[in-house]
Amino acid sequence: MSDLFLTVEEMVRLTGRKQYKSQREALDAMGIYWKVNAAGKLLVGRKHVEEVFGGHGGEAKRQVRPNFDALKP
């Protein structure tokens, strides 16, 4: 299971932060999705981080598209 999610040490290295709130803010700024488990711990998928840093995810998935229906009278 540890291979599926980043370890606590990897989260600190990735975000540069130790507190959960600061880690969440840093992850949001990087476009990295995260979840909180039932124990209140942050979970970040290793594969997702690899995709974001490999240029195959993150920002491209969060791109906002215009709502052309709003222009109709």
Buried (B, 14 or more C-beta within 10 A) or exposed (E): EEEEBBEEEBBBEBBEBEEBEEBBEBBEEBBBBBEEEEEEEBBBBBEBBEBBEEEEBBEEEEEEEEEEEEEEE
